[in-house]
Amino acid sequence: MLPLLAVLLCGGAVSALDQPRGLFFDLSQTVTGGTASELPLWMHANRWGLLESRGAQAVSRAALRGHQELPARPLEIPLVLRYHLVVLQRLNSEETPQAELNTGYGHLSWGSLYASAGRVPLEKGEHYSPLSSGSLVLSTNARPLRRVTAGLEWTPLPLTDGAVEVKGSVGHGWLEKDRHVQNPWVLERDAYLRVNDPFGWGLSIYRGLVQEIVWAGTNQDGTKRPRGWDNFWRVFTSSEGDADASASEQQNRLGDTLGMWDQGIVLHRPDFRLHLYHQHFFEDGSGFRMGRNQEWDEKWRRWRDGLTGVHLELPQVPRVRHILYEFVYTKHQSGPGYHGETGGWDNYWEHGQYRTGWTYRGRMIGPPLVTVDPDLAGSPIVHSRIVAHHAGLQGELGERTRYRLLGTYLRSYGTYNRNVPGDERPTAANPDGSSVRGDSIFRNGLEQWSFLAELGREAPLFGVSGLYGAVALALDWGELRADSVAVMLTLGYGGGL
């Protein structure tokens, strides 16, 4: 599949390991428009920022990618270099057309070890990305960050005969200048353990810890936030800040730490693959500890905050090759009140110091089901307390024709202590529609439905070698966003150089 078709039909999930060797180019034009000023969710979400959320658009895309092996002597394992460059030119009614470097990185690997630098598309989680609603920590929703990363792919531990594998990575990233705290840094890390077939049933069991820590940067008054090697070590070890840090960071951890526990079970059979998984999100220590030293009912309330999914792969049934269902629940957030060591009012993806939250250039870095309004004063996170049912279907309608279907039912409950202009809805507890500490003004939730149908045809199209195309239809209706219907058309041409 050509790279842009992978972005369109696979949510941007393109593995560098699957790229053929050589040098390749890809040129395309995408046009989209709808019945409302804002596009339906699945028309623009989880596409690495290819489309903006608002307005009719025409996007020209030019991409260059390469894959080559470097001389390995005197090493027995060859060095493999991969690189990818994507430039976008976007035209809409709200902005002046300008070129944008969407993706640009180099990736060097030696066996299981690798390092990459640039605008690297990076997603975290073991879920099936093409149909998923999106990772709770790092999804495909926003434009790739600038980052440097080094890590280890799945590797068997010595003396285990492949029964136990590990993987992990550590990296440093940069967020943009146009934020409440300008140019902050991001420490990125993850570590996974997988046990293969422990009972002889074809099962694999895995668990991993993913963390993203926002730190450093420049305050609005021009003062620098704590940085340097000493503070890097505090961030790396999740320690409290020194005297130069804010009062809250001296009492808690330096920076904004968010992450998830990612675990699952995979059943492998010759004619199918079944994957059950759960991503438990946390924003602070109370969520990280998952209710340690709490009663079982409180442990359960904390643990269910996250994404729970099932993915069935049917390799012998091309027309229905992938079926996915996910349940997303983030309402608890350690509870509607502060309880000392057990936390409370976690307000996922937000932070009192880094008020722009876990967003990049106006888009959510985590799950796109969380509503973001970059024009909102204070934090742009409008709805972080959500309950959602999400389903996806993917398959082939012939040798080179692929389709993808997505459907989502969402109820959004705002955030703790949030009062959004235009949404002051009176309730029994709040007859004047005002916000009350510890309770959301969106008591009954705002209901929303979102759908996507997408069809793509690989080259050759119309008998022209290298020509490909895609068409998509998306719908939104409910209380959260304006009802809308939108269409997207893509025509592209690519090949080897």
N, C-alpha and C positions, 0 to 999 in steps of 0.2 A: 504494500500500500504506500502511495506517495505521501510525503510528510504532511501536506495540508489536509489531505483526506483523513489522515490519522487525527489531526486536530479537530476536524469537523465531526467525524463519525466515532472517534475514540476519545473524545475529550482531551486530546493533547497527549495521550499516553503513547509515546514513541520511545521504545527502548533503543539505546545506542548499540546494544549487543546485537540487535536485529538488522542493523544497517549493513548493506552490502559494501564491499570494498570499492574504492574509487572516489571520484569527484562528481557531484551531481548538482544540478540547478533546478529551481522550481519557481515559476512565475504564475501568479493568479490574480483574479479580480473577484471580489465578493461584494454583492449589493444586497442591502436589507432595508426593510421599511415596514411600518405597521399602522394600525388604526389609532394609536395613542402616542403621546410624546415619549413614553418610556416603553422599551421593548419588553416582551415577555421574558421571564426569568431564564428559561433554558435556551433562549435564542443567543444570549450573550454570556451566560455563566459557564465556568469551567472550560474556557478556550484560551487560556494564557493571555487574556487581555486583547484578543484579536478584535473584538467589537466593544464599543462603549455601550452603556446601559440605556442611553437616551438618544432619541432621534434617528431618522433615516440616515444611512451611511453607505459610502462606497469606499472599500478598502483595497488598495493595491498592495500586493505582497511579493517580495523578492527574497529568495532563500538560496543559500549555498551550503552544502555539507560535504564533508569528506571523511574517509576512513582508510587508514593505511597502516601497515606494519613497518616498524623501524628495525634496522639491523639489530639482531639479538646477541651477536658475539661480544664477549665470551659467555653470555647468558643462554641457558637452554630455553627459557620462556621468552617469547618475543614481546617487545614493547608495542602497544597499539595506540595510535593517535587518532582521535576523532575530533572534529570541529564542526560547528554549526553557526550560521549567520542568518538572521531574519530581519529584514527592514520593512516597515509598514508605512504607507502613505494613506492617511485617513481623511476623507472629505465628508463633512456633515454641515448642518445649518447653523451650528453653534460655535464652531471653532475655525480658525484659519488653517488651511491644509499645511502640514509639515511632516517631514520624515521622522520616523521613530525607530530606534534600534530596539526591537522587541526581544531578540535573543542573540547572543553572541558569546561563544565560549570555546575553550579547548579542554579536551578530556584525555588524559594519559593513563593507561592501565598496564599493569604487569601481573599477569595471573589474576588473583583475587584482589590485589591492591590497586587503588586508583586515586587520582587527584584531578580536580577540575577547577577552572577559574574563568570568571566573566559573568555574563547574565545567564546563569545556568537554570534551566527548568528543573525544579526539584519538588517532588511530592513525597509525603511521608505517610506510611500505612500500608498494610498488606491486602487491602480491599481491591476489588476489580474496578479500576479507575474509569473505563469507558462508560459504565452504567451507574456508577456510584453518585450519590448526592454530593460527595466531596469529603476529603479528610478533615477532621476536626482541628488539625494544627496547620498543615501545609497542603493546600489543595492546588488544583490547576486553574483557579479562578482569576488570579491577578497576574500581571506582567512579571516575569522572573526577576528576582532580586539580583543585584550585584553581589557575588560571593566567591569565596575560595573554600574548597572542601577537599578533605582527604578521608579515605575510608577503606573498608574491607567488605567485599561481597560475601554472600553465604559461603562459608568455608568449614569443612569437617574438622573437628578437634582431633588431635593425635590420639591414637590408640582406641578410637571409638568406631572404626570401620564405617564411618559415615552416619552413625546413629545419632550423633550430636553435632549440630552446626551452630556457628555464631556469625553475626555480621554487625557492623556499626560504622559510624562516621562522626567527624567533628569538623566544624567549619566556622567561618567568620563572614557576616554579611553586613550590608549597608542599606539603611532606609533613606528616603528622600529628604530634601531640605525643607520642603513646604509642609511642615508639621508643627504641632505645638512645641515639642522639643525637636530642634532641627538636627538633621544628620545623625541620628542615633545609630549605634552598632547593634548587631545581633549575634549572639553566640548560639550556634546550632549543634546539636549532638543527639545521637540515638544509639542504642545498643539492643540487640535481639539475641535470643536463644531459641533453638528449634530442636526438638527431639523427633526423630523419624521412626515410625513403625515400632513403637515400644511393645505392642501386644501382638504383632503379626497380623494385624487387620488392615494394613494399608493406611494407617493414620499418621498424620504429622501434627504435632502440638507445638505452638510457638507462643512466646511472650516477649514484648519489647517495651522499652521506655524511650519516649521522644520528648525532647525539651527544646524550646526556643526562648532565649533570654534577651530582652531589649535593654540596653544600658548605654552609658556615656551620652554624647550629644550636647547641644547648646540650648540653654534656656531662652525664654523670650527677652530677658533683660541682657542677654549677651554673655552671661556667666557660663562657664563650662561645668558640666556634670562630671562626677568622679570618673576618671579614666586612668590609663597607665597599667603597668604590670601588676602592681599590688592590688588594684581594684579588679583587674582581670581575674586574679586568683580568687578573690572574694566571690566574684560572679561564678567562676567555674566550680567552686566548692559550695555554692548556695549559702554564703555567709552574709551576715549583716554588714552594712556600710560603716565607714569610719566617721570621724567628726565632720568631714566635708560633705557627707551625704545628707539627705533630708531626714527629718525626725522619724518618719515612718520607716525609711530604709535602714536607719540605725537600729530600730526595734525589730524589723523583719529581715527580709533579704534585699540585697542591693540589686536594683533593676526590676524589670517586669518579667517574671518567670511564668510561662504557660507551657502546657504539654499534655501528654496523654499516655496512659497505659494501653498498649495495643496487644490483644491476645486472640487466639483463634485455634480451631481444629479443622484440619483438611483430611477428607476421606478420598483416597485415590482408588479408582476402579478402571478397568480397561475401557468401559463404555461411558463413564461419567466421572466428574470430579465435583465433590460437594464441600463447600467452605462455609463454616460458621465462625463469626467474628464479633468482637466487641471492642470499641475504642472508648475508654473512660477518660474524659477531659478533666483537667484541673487547672486552676488559676493561681492557687497558693498552696501552702503546706497542708491545710486541712483537707483539701481535695486530693492532694498527692498521697496522703496517708489513708485515704478512703475510709474514714470513720474509725480509725484505730482507737481502741479503748472506749468505743461507743456501743450502745445496745444494738442488737441485730437489726431492728427495724430502721435505725438511723444509718447503719452500714448499708442496708439495701437502698435507702433513699439516695445516698451519695453514689453508690455504685451504678445505679441505673442512669445517672446523668451521663449521656454519651450516645454513641452510634452502635446499634446492634444490627447485624445483617446476615443474610444467607445468599450465597451465590452458587448456582448450579451450572456447570459447563458440560455440554453434550457434544464432544468432538465428532461423533458419527451422525449428528443431525444438523447439517449445515443451515437449514432454514430457521432453526431455533437453537443457535449454538450457545447462547448465554441468557440465563434468567436470573434476575436479582431482585431482592426485597430488602429494604432497610427501614428501621424504626429509630428516629432521632428524638431524644428527650433531654432537655437541658433546663428544666424549670426549677429544680431544687437549689442548686448553686450554694450548698451548705446551709440553706434555710433563710427565711425572711427576718433575720435579726442577728445581731452579733452575740456570739456565745463564748467569748474568750478564746481558749485554745482550740475549740472546735470550729471556730470561724463563723461565717455568715455573710450575707450580702456580697458574695464573691464577684458578681457582675462580670461574667466570662468575657474575655477578649477586650476588657477595658483595664485602665490603670489610673490611679490618682495623679501620678507624676507625668506619665506618658499618655496624655489625654487623647491623642489621635487613635489610640487603640491598635489592635492587630490588623491594620489596614495598610495598603500601599497604593498611592496615587488614586485614592478614592474607592478602591475595591477591597473587599474582604480577602485576606490571605488564607483564612480558614474556610469553613463551609459557607457557600453562597446562600444557603437558606437563612442565614443571619442577615437581617436588613441593615444596610449602611446608607446614611445620608451625609455626604461630605460637606453639605452646606449647613448642617445643623451646628449650632453653637455648642462648645464643650466637646464631649465625645460624639463621634459620628455613629456609634453603635446604637441603633434605634430599638431593635428587638433581639435580645440574646436568649430570652426564655421562650423556648419553642417546643412544640410537639409535632412531629411530622411522620407520615407514612410515604415511602418513596419506592417506586418499582421501575424496572428497566428490562428491555428485551432487545436482543441483538442477533442478527443472522445474515444469511446470504440468499439472494433471490436469483441465483445464477452464478456463473464462474467469476464475474468481475463486478457484480452489483451487490452492495451491502446496504443494510438498513439499521436504524437505531430508534427505539421508542422509549420515551421517559414520561412518567406521570407522578405527580406529587400532590399530596393533600397536607396542608400546613396550617397550624394554629399558632399565632404569635402572641406572646403575653408581655411584650415590652421588656423593660429591665427593672430591677429594684431601684426605687427612688428616681424614676424618670417621669418627666412631664413634658411631652412633645407638643409644640404649638399645633393647634388644629385637631388634636386627639384627646382633649380633656373631656372624656366621656363620664357623665355622672354615674355613680353606683350607690348602692345602699350605704356603704361605708363612707363614701365620698360624695355627698349630695351636690356639692358645688363643682365636682369634677377635678378637684385639686389632687396632687400627689401626696401620699402619706408614706413616711419612712418605713421601710420594711414590707411594703405591699405595692404591687403594680397597679397602675390605673387601668390597665387592660385586663381587668379581672376575668372576663369571659373569653378573652382571646379574640384575635382577628383571624377570620377564616380565609384561606386562599387555595386555589387550585392552579396548577401549572402543568402544561403538557408540551411534548416535542415529538415530531415525526420527521425523520431525516433519511434521505436516500442518496447514495453516492455511487458513481460509476467510474471504475478505474480505466486507465488507458488500455487499448485505444478506444476513443470515443468518436462516433461518426466515421470510423475507419481511419482516423488520423493518429498515427503513433505518437505517444507522449501526451495526448490531449485527454483531460478528465473533467468531470463535473459533479456537482452536488446541488440538491434542493432541500429546503427544510421549511416546515410549517410549525409555528409555536403559538400557544394560546395561554392567556392568564385571565382569571376572573376571581373576584372575591372582594374582601374588605381591606386588604393590605395595600394593594396597588390598583391602579386603574385597569378596568377590563380592556384587553387588547388582543389583537390577532396580528401576526407578523409573518412575512415570507423572506427567505434568504436564498439567493442564487449565487453559485460559484462556478467559475470556469477557469481552468488552469492548464498549464503546459510545463512538462518537466522531462528531464532525461540526464544522460551522462555526458561528461565533458572529456 
